[in-house]
Amino acid sequence: MAVIGKMLKNRRAGETGLAWNSPNLADGDTLTLTSPDFENEETLPTVHAAKRIGGKDLSPALNWSPAPESTGQLLLVVEDPDAPTAAPFVHCVALLDPSVTGLAQGALGAENPADGVSLLRSGMGRGYHGPAPIKGHGPHRYVFQLFALAEPVTAASSGAALDSAKPRDVLAAAGGVLARGRLDGFYERP
């Protein structure tokens, strides 16, 4: 499999396709997004990687500065812009009640999400899916993005119900960003 990674070494989706760079999500004040599990621009611990490569698919704990009082909903998106795909691979999409002020480790698990967390479809099912880059493809960036929205997202841009909508359709329907924060971690397959 390392041969495939080396063959695709220069193929990456790129940062421009991240939710962070979508015109409808590009405004707002700054939220400080942190994790006690890893520092910004540092390596994610293996426990947060996918089970199929030796991790536990355990979402990292996240903390953020208070969202504006008028926040109607929080939108959390985790993407990999280094995936050898046309767009960044979506590892998690979640809508959070504005009263949620942080997430414990594992709070984005599909089987038992934390209170106030609604998990939507990602690139492969629901809930958090940890890093699993192709062997030999090099380090991948995992971008945790949190958006404080003025109004809750109630339907996807395609008109589909949120429960069955594709991640890009949910992101396209979001807007009215009051504040946003970003935390980047790296993972390279050993």
Secondary structure, 3 states (H helix, E strand, C coil): CHHHHHHCCCCCCCHHHCHHHCHHHCCCEECCEECCCCCCCEECCHHHCCHHHCCCCCCCCEEECCCCCCCCEEEEEEEECCCCCCCCEEEEEEEECCCCCEECCCCCCCCCCCCCEEECEECCEECCCCCCCCCCCCCEEEEEEEEEECCCCCCCCCCCCCCCCCHHHHHHHCCCEEEEEEEEEEECCC
